[in-house]
Amino acid sequence: MARKHPKHGPWEDPVEEEEAPPPVPCWLCGRPTGQTIVWHHPVPKSRGGRDVVPMHPICQQTLIANFTNSELQRHGMDVEGLLLNPNVRKFVDWVAKKDPDFTAAITKKQR
């Protein structure tokens, strides 16, 4: 009689693959998120923020590099206000055609 599973190694049930849900869009750039999703607090937790939004790690790094916690608190959930910053707008325009899992070093803001 033939075995239904290998004698050595993990036994796996034949499972029907479910369709993956569509990727959620990044809060800042609007591109679909990739393998890594950062759940960002638009209003920093240190300033009482509780809501979280999905973002690419590179997009979150850009916000952190360009805004202080008090500036982020003032903008709150207003992504359009953040995009008025020339550095952020330049970044979003640049990253628009990149792969969702694209990553690169971010230049720190001169303070």
DOKE-995374 format. One line per 8 residues: number of its first residue (from 1); their letters; for each residue x, y, z negated of C-alpha. Coordinates in steps of 0.2 Angstrom, whole numbers, plus 2048, in hexadecimal, padded with zeros to 3 digits. Each point is the difference from the previous one (the first is absolute). Layout:
NUM	A	X:Y:Z | ...
REM end
This chain:
1	MARKHPKH	800:800:800 | 807:811:805 | 802:80E:7F3 | 7F6:810:801 | 80F:80A:7F8 | 813:7FE:800 | 807:7F5:7F2 | 80C:80E:7FB
9	GPWEDPVE	7FD:812:800 | 7F1:80B:7FC | 7EE:7F9:804 | 7F6:80D:809 | 7EE:800:803 | 7FB:804:812 | 7F9:811:7FD | 7F7:80A:80D
17	EEEAPPPV	809:811:802 | 7F5:80E:7FC | 801:810:80A | 80B:80D:7F7 | 7F6:810:7FC | 806:80F:80B | 80E:80A:7F8 | 7FB:80F:7F6
25	PCWLCGRP	806:811:807 | 80E:809:7F7 | 7F8:80F:7F6 | 80E:80C:806 | 804:7FB:812 | 7F0:7F6:805 | 80A:7F2:808 | 7FB:7EE:7FB
33	TGQTIVWH	80A:7FA:7F1 | 80C:7F2:802 | 806:7F2:7F5 | 804:80C:7F2 | 7F3:80B:7F9 | 804:80D:7F2 | 7F1:805:7F6 | 804:812:7FD
41	HPVPKSRG	7F8:80C:7F3 | 7FC:810:80A | 7FF:809:7EF | 80E:7F9:7F6 | 7FC:7F5:7F1 | 80A:80C:7F5 | 7F4:80D:805 | 7F0:7F6:7FD
49	GRDVVPMH	7FE:7F8:811 | 7F7:7EF:801 | 7FB:7FE:812 | 80C:7F7:80B | 801:800:813 | 809:7F4:80C | 810:806:808 | 810:7FA:809
57	PICQQTLI	80F:801:7F4 | 809:80C:80C | 7F1:80C:7FF | 7FF:800:7ED | 813:803:800 | 7FD:80F:80B | 7F3:807:7F4 | 80B:7FE:7F1
65	ANFTNSEL	80F:808:809 | 7F6:80F:805 | 7F4:804:7F2 | 802:801:7ED | 7F3:7F8:7F5 | 7F7:811:7FC | 7FF:803:813 | 7F9:7EF:803
73	QRHGMDVE	7F3:803:7F2 | 7FB:810:808 | 7FD:7F7:811 | 7F7:7F1:7F8 | 7F7:7F6:80D | 802:80E:80E | 80B:7F7:80C | 7FD:80F:80C
81	GLLLNPNV	808:80C:7F4 | 80F:7F4:7FF | 802:800:813 | 801:813:800 | 812:7FE:7F9 | 80B:801:810 | 80C:7F2:7F9 | 7F1:7F4:7FE
89	RKFVDWVA	7F8:805:810 | 811:7FD:809 | 802:7EF:7F8 | 7EE:7FA:804 | 802:805:812 | 811:7F7:801 | 7FA:7F0:7F7 | 7EF:7FF:80A
97	KKDPDFTA	807:7F4:80E | 80B:7F6:7F4 | 7FC:7EE:7FB | 7F5:7FE:7F0 | 80E:7F8:7F6 | 80D:80D:806 | 80B:806:7F2 | 80F:80D:7FF
105	AITKKQR	809:80B:7F4 | 7F7:810:7FC | 809:810:7FD | 7FD:807:7EF | 7F9:812:7FE | 80D:80D:7FB | 7FA:807:7F0
REM end
